[in-house]
Amino acid sequence: MGINEFAKRAPMGWNSYDYYDTTVTEEEIKANARYMAENLKDFGYDYVVIDIEWYSNDAGSRRHEYQYIPFGDDELDGYGRLQPSPKRFPSSADGSGFKSLADYVHSLGLKFGIHIMRGISRQAAHNRCPIHGSSFTCDQAADAWSICGWNPDMYGVRNNEAGQAYYDDLIAMYAEWGVDFIKCDDICDSFMYPDGHRIVFSGYEETKMIHRAIEKSGREIVLSLSPGPAHVDRDFFYEENANMWRITDDFWDDWRLLKEMFWRCETWNGRVSKGNYPDCDMLPLGHLGHGFGNERISNFSDDEIRTMMSLWCLFGSPLMIGAELTKLTDKELSFLTNKDLLAVMDGDHRGLQVYRDDEKAIWVNTDEKGTECFVGLFNLTDEEREIECSKDSIGVKAYNMPSATEMIKDVWNGTESEGNIPEVIKATVPAHGTVVYRFY
């Protein structure tokens, strides 16, 4: 089974970064997993992902100086493989890694994911640790010319036998732990090595090496590439070697970033397919920033949250919640669990932007059988305005448009009426807001 078969629909779940940064603990992961199982699983959310530096024993201890401490106290086994910090993940103290925590997440009917950095631990390379199951050592796999510009933990991995042996063993260990999802960072794009730089960015070769290692492991592990922006001229490369790739740098709760996302989605317009998902990044709503030292409520207004959820869904992006789940309000939860909107996340719907300028955007999303159609009208200005589009203008550009429908539903206010798709679709849309109609 190829990697494209590992995600029949865009992955949906929760990631620890937006709230915890580098400091999340085992009990906090379990608490969020329980919340997801009880409140979100039935709506399609099932991935629980531990983000960056789960191997750091001193993460967050010098946050006023560093997000990632240079030459920090990282947990490493004898083969140069980073391990969960037993201080933060006590079930790993017996040397079994994340096996116990993954088993717990699986027992809730959920899937387990981790963040990794591209490359090999610098400490492992300096210590010349043996690579498990091979005759190589970590320094033979390490490429000291290939580094990350914002995280000091790793060297790149050479495209040689030692490098592939390292990745094969690493992914095999993750498979034994029960990992279902890998978010690999510093691999989709790098400001250190732009295209045309005299030193070629090794992330592309390392992506292929990780892909090969996943296939050798025998476990269906979804591969997500970060950070962005991904290079649209490499779309076929991403499709062949990964399931998700970030089309943006870190996305936060800022209207300017959300408005810019319409341009980014336009760049990738029509490039979503089963098993391959351009990724708009996480959903920063609810409580954020605890691990950064400034816990706060998301700056997004309710209308902006509706716009974010609608664009992510109609475009076809994965949905990864960035909030602390246990602190979600009923209203925040309702934004995440709109059944009508989430209907497009079943893997059988495809979205298409049919219009955008600086004031408005219009998106259409239809199912493969042509039985229903969603139309999203987005107001990108700072004032309420009427937005409209003709049925013909949508039908010419969209695909599988239903020839007739019986019901019309406003996805966000819940009003419903009988009828076919009107000749002119229009609505009064609040500033920074959206109206999404479902015709079925």
C-alpha positions in Angstrom: 0.0 0.0 0.0 1.4 3.4 -1.0 1.6 6.5 1.2 -1.3 8.0 -0.7 -3.6 5.3 0.7 -2.8 6.3 4.3 -5.3 9.3 4.5 -8.5 8.7 2.6 -9.8 12.0 4.0 -8.0 15.1 5.2 -6.7 14.3 8.8 -8.6 16.0 11.6 -7.4 16.3 15.2 -5.5 18.3 17.8 -1.9 19.5 18.1 -0.3 20.6 21.3 1.8 23.5 19.9 -0.5 26.5 20.0 -1.2 26.1 23.7 1.8 24.3 25.2 4.7 25.2 22.9 7.6 22.8 24.0 6.2 22.0 27.5 3.4 19.5 27.1 3.3 16.6 29.5 1.9 13.1 29.4 -1.1 13.9 31.7 -2.0 16.9 29.6 -1.9 14.8 26.4 -4.2 12.3 28.1 -6.6 15.0 29.2 -6.9 16.4 25.7 -7.3 12.9 24.3 -10.1 12.1 26.6 -11.9 15.4 25.7 -11.5 14.6 22.0 -12.9 11.1 22.5 -15.9 12.4 24.4 -16.7 15.6 22.4 -15.0 15.5 18.9 -14.4 12.0 17.7 -17.9 11.6 16.4 -17.4 14.6 14.2 -14.2 13.1 12.5 -11.5 14.4 14.8 -9.2 11.5 15.7 -5.5 12.5 15.7 -3.7 13.5 18.9 -0.4 15.0 18.0 2.5 15.9 20.4 4.4 18.8 18.9 8.0 19.9 19.2 10.8 18.8 21.6 9.0 16.1 23.5 12.6 14.8 24.1 13.7 17.9 25.9 14.2 17.6 29.7 14.6 21.3 30.1 12.1 22.6 27.6 10.6 26.0 28.6 13.0 26.5 31.5 14.7 29.4 29.8 11.8 30.7 27.8 12.8 34.4 28.3 16.0 33.6 26.4 15.3 30.7 24.0 12.4 28.8 22.6 14.8 26.0 21.8 17.7 25.8 24.2 21.1 25.4 22.4 22.9 22.2 23.6 19.9 21.5 25.8 19.3 18.4 28.0 17.8 16.1 25.4 16.9 12.5 26.1 18.9 10.1 23.8 19.3 6.3 23.7 22.5 4.5 22.9 21.7 4.4 19.2 21.4 8.2 18.9 17.6 8.2 18.8 15.8 10.9 20.6 13.4 9.5 23.3 10.5 11.1 25.3 11.6 13.0 28.3 10.8 10.8 31.3 10.4 13.9 33.4 7.4 14.9 31.3 6.4 11.5 30.0 6.9 9.1 33.0 5.6 6.0 31.1 8.7 6.2 28.9 11.1 5.7 31.7 11.3 2.0 31.1 12.8 2.6 27.7 9.5 1.8 25.7 9.3 5.3 24.3 5.7 6.4 23.5 4.3 2.9 23.4 2.3 3.2 26.6 0.9 6.7 25.7 0.1 5.6 22.2 -1.7 2.5 23.6 -3.8 4.8 25.8 -4.7 7.1 22.9 -5.6 4.0 20.8 -7.8 2.7 23.6 -10.0 5.8 23.2 -10.5 5.0 19.6 -8.1 7.7 18.5 -4.8 7.9 16.6 -1.4 9.0 17.9 1.0 11.4 16.3 4.3 13.1 17.0 6.4 16.0 15.7 10.0 15.4 14.6 12.7 17.6 13.3 14.3 16.7 10.0 17.7 15.1 10.6 19.8 13.4 13.2 20.7 14.6 16.7 23.9 16.7 16.8 24.8 15.0 20.0 24.4 11.6 18.5 26.7 12.6 15.6 29.3 14.1 17.9 29.2 10.9 20.1 29.5 8.7 17.0 26.6 6.6 18.3 26.0 3.3 16.4 23.0 3.2 14.1 20.8 0.3 15.3 20.7 -2.7 13.0 23.6 -1.5 10.8 27.4 -1.2 10.7 27.2 2.6 10.4 27.5 5.3 13.0 25.5 8.5 13.3 28.4 10.8 12.2 28.4 8.9 8.9 24.7 9.8 8.4 25.0 13.4 9.6 25.4 16.3 7.2 26.9 19.2 9.3 26.4 21.6 6.4 22.7 21.1 6.6 21.1 22.8 9.6 17.9 24.4 10.7 17.9 28.2 11.1 15.6 28.3 14.1 16.1 25.0 16.0 19.6 23.9 17.1 18.9 20.2 17.8 19.7 18.5 14.5 22.0 18.1 11.6 20.6 17.1 8.3 20.9 13.5 7.1 23.1 12.5 4.1 21.5 10.8 1.1 23.8 7.7 1.5 23.5 4.2 2.9 24.1 5.3 6.5 21.5 8.0 6.2 18.8 5.6 4.9 19.8 3.1 7.6 19.2 5.8 10.2 15.8 6.8 8.9 14.8 3.2 8.4 15.6 2.4 12.0 14.0 5.6 13.4 10.7 5.0 11.6 10.7 1.3 12.6 11.0 2.4 16.2 8.1 4.8 15.8 6.1 2.1 14.2 6.8 -0.1 17.3 5.6 2.7 19.5 2.3 2.8 17.6 2.8 6.1 15.9 0.1 6.9 13.2 1.1 10.4 12.2 4.4 12.2 11.8 4.7 15.9 11.5 8.2 16.5 10.1 9.6 20.0 10.5 12.3 22.0 8.7 11.7 19.9 5.6 9.0 21.5 3.5 10.8 24.8 3.1 14.0 26.5 4.5 15.0 30.1 4.5 18.6 28.9 5.0 18.8 27.2 1.6 16.5 28.9 -0.9 16.3 27.5 -4.4 19.5 28.5 -6.3 21.6 28.6 -3.1 25.1 27.2 -3.5 24.3 24.6 -0.9 21.3 22.5 -1.9 18.6 22.1 0.6 18.7 18.4 1.7 15.1 18.4 2.9 13.8 17.1 -0.5 16.1 14.0 -0.4 15.3 13.5 3.3 11.5 13.6 2.5 12.1 10.7 0.0 14.2 8.8 2.6 11.5 9.2 5.3 8.8 8.1 2.7 10.8 5.0 1.9 11.3 4.2 5.6 7.6 4.5 6.3 6.8 2.0 3.5 9.5 -0.4 4.8 8.0 -0.1 8.3 4.8 -1.8 7.3 2.7 0.7 9.3 0.3 3.2 7.8 1.9 6.5 9.1 0.6 9.7 7.7 3.4 12.1 6.8 2.9 15.8 7.3 5.6 18.3 6.1 6.3 21.6 7.8 6.9 24.5 7.7 5.8 26.4 4.7 5.2 27.9 2.3 5.4 24.8 0.2 6.6 25.4 -3.4 3.7 25.0 -5.7 6.0 24.0 -8.6 6.9 20.9 -6.5 3.3 19.8 -6.0 4.0 16.4 -7.8 7.0 15.8 -5.5 4.8 16.4 -2.4 2.1 14.2 -3.7 4.5 11.3 -4.4 6.2 11.5 -1.0 3.8 12.9 1.7 0.1 13.2 2.7 0.1 16.8 3.9 2.4 19.9 3.3 2.1 23.3 4.8 1.3 26.1 2.4 2.1 28.8 5.0 4.5 29.6 7.8 3.0 29.3 11.3 -0.6 30.6 11.2 -1.8 32.6 14.2 -5.0 34.5 15.2 -4.4 37.6 13.1 -6.9 38.8 10.5 -4.1 39.8 8.2 -2.8 36.2 8.1 -6.4 34.9 7.6 -7.0 37.2 4.7 -3.7 36.3 3.2 -4.7 32.6 3.4 -7.2 33.2 0.6 -4.3 34.1 -1.7 -2.4 31.0 -0.5 -5.4 28.7 -1.1 -5.8 30.3 -4.5 -2.2 29.3 -5.3 -3.1 25.7 -4.5 -6.6 25.9 -6.0 -7.8 22.5 -7.3 -4.7 20.6 -6.1 -6.4 18.7 -3.2 -6.8 15.0 -3.9 -7.5 11.8 -1.9 -4.4 11.1 0.1 -2.8 14.5 -0.7 -3.7 17.7 1.2 -2.2 21.2 1.1 -2.2 22.3 4.7 -3.4 25.7 6.0 -1.9 24.9 9.4 -3.7 24.8 12.8 -6.9 26.4 14.0 -6.0 28.9 16.7 -9.2 29.5 18.6 -10.0 29.2 22.3 -7.2 29.3 24.8 -3.7 29.7 23.3 -0.1 30.6 24.3 0.2 28.9 27.7 3.6 27.4 26.9 4.8 30.7 25.5 4.2 32.4 28.8 1.2 34.5 27.8 -2.0 32.4 28.0 -4.8 34.2 26.2 -8.0 33.9 24.4 -7.8 33.8 20.6 -7.9 37.3 18.9 -10.3 36.0 16.3 -13.8 37.3 16.4 -16.7 34.8 16.0 -17.1 35.9 12.3 -13.4 35.4 11.7 -13.6 31.9 13.2 -16.5 31.0 10.9 -14.5 32.3 8.0 -11.4 30.3 9.0 -13.4 27.1 9.5 -15.3 27.6 6.2 -12.2 28.3 4.1 -10.2 25.3 5.6 -13.2 23.0 4.9 -14.2 24.2 1.5 -10.6 24.2 0.3 -10.0 20.8 1.7 -7.3 21.5 4.3 -6.6 19.1 7.2 -8.2 20.4 10.5 -5.8 20.5 13.5 -7.1 22.3 16.5 -4.6 24.5 18.3 -6.5 25.2 21.5 -6.4 23.6 24.9 -9.4 21.4 24.4 -10.4 21.1 28.0 -11.0 24.9 28.1 -13.2 25.1 25.0 -16.5 26.9 25.6 -19.7 25.5 24.2 -19.7 28.2 21.5 -16.1 27.4 20.5 -16.9 23.7 20.4 -19.9 24.5 18.1 -17.6 26.2 15.6 -15.6 23.0 15.4 -18.5 20.6 15.2 -20.8 22.1 12.5 -22.1 18.9 10.9 -23.2 20.5 7.7 -19.9 22.2 7.1 -17.9 19.1 8.1 -19.8 17.0 5.6 -17.2 18.2 3.0 -14.5 16.5 5.0 -15.5 13.0 4.1 -12.9 12.5 1.4 -15.4 12.5 -1.4 -15.8 16.3 -1.7 -13.6 18.7 -3.7 -13.4 22.5 -3.4 -12.7 25.2 -6.0 -12.3 28.9 -5.7 -14.2 30.5 -8.5 -13.6 34.2 -7.7 -11.3 36.4 -5.5 -10.3 40.0 -5.3 -9.3 42.2 -2.4 -12.9 42.6 -1.2 -14.5 39.1 -1.6 -13.9 35.5 -2.4 -16.3 32.8 -3.6 -15.7 29.1 -3.1 -17.6 26.0 -4.3 -17.4 22.5 -3.0 -19.2 19.5 -4.5 -19.3 15.8 -3.8 -17.9 13.3 -6.4 -21.4 12.0 -7.2 -22.8 15.4 -7.9 -25.6 15.2 -5.4 -24.9 18.4 -3.4 -23.1 21.7 -3.6 -21.7 24.2 -1.1 -21.2 27.8 -2.0 -19.2 30.1 0.4 -19.4 33.8 0.1 -16.5 35.5 2.0 -16.4 39.2 2.9 -12.7 40.3 3.0 -13.4 43.9 3.9 -13.9 45.7 7.2 -17.6 46.6 6.6 -20.7 44.6 6.1 -21.6 44.2 2.4 -23.8 42.2 0.0 -22.0 39.5 -2.0 -23.5 37.7 -4.9 -22.7 35.3 -7.7 -24.6 33.8 -10.6 -25.4 30.1 -10.9 -24.0 30.1 -14.4 -20.6 31.6 -13.2 -20.2 28.8 -10.7 -21.5 26.1 -12.9 -19.0 26.9 -15.7 -16.0 26.6 -13.5 -17.0 24.0 -10.9 -17.3 20.3 -11.5 -20.0 17.8 -10.7 -22.6 20.5 -10.0 -26.0 18.9 -9.1 -28.6 19.4 -11.9 -31.3 19.9 -9.2 -31.6 20.1 -5.5 -34.4 19.9 -3.0 -33.1 21.8 0.0 -31.2 25.0 0.7 -29.5 25.4 4.1 -27.5 28.3 5.6 -24.7 26.3 7.2 -23.9 28.7 10.0 -27.3 30.1 11.1 -29.1 26.8 10.4 -32.1 28.1 8.5 -33.4 25.7 5.8 -35.9 26.0 3.0 -37.0 23.9 0.0 -35.6 24.8 -3.4 -33.1 24.5 -6.2 -29.9 26.5 -6.7 -31.2 30.0 -7.5 -30.0 31.9 -10.6 -28.3 34.5 -8.4 -26.9 33.4 -5.0 -26.5 36.4 -2.7 -26.3 37.3 1.0 -25.5 40.2 3.3 -22.2 39.2 4.8 -20.6 40.7 8.0 -17.1 42.2 7.9 -14.5 39.5 7.9 -17.3 37.0 7.8 -18.9 34.4 5.6 -22.2 32.9 4.5 -22.1 29.3 3.4 -25.0 27.7 1.6 -25.5 23.9 1.2 -27.7 22.9 -1.7 -28.7 19.2 -1.6 
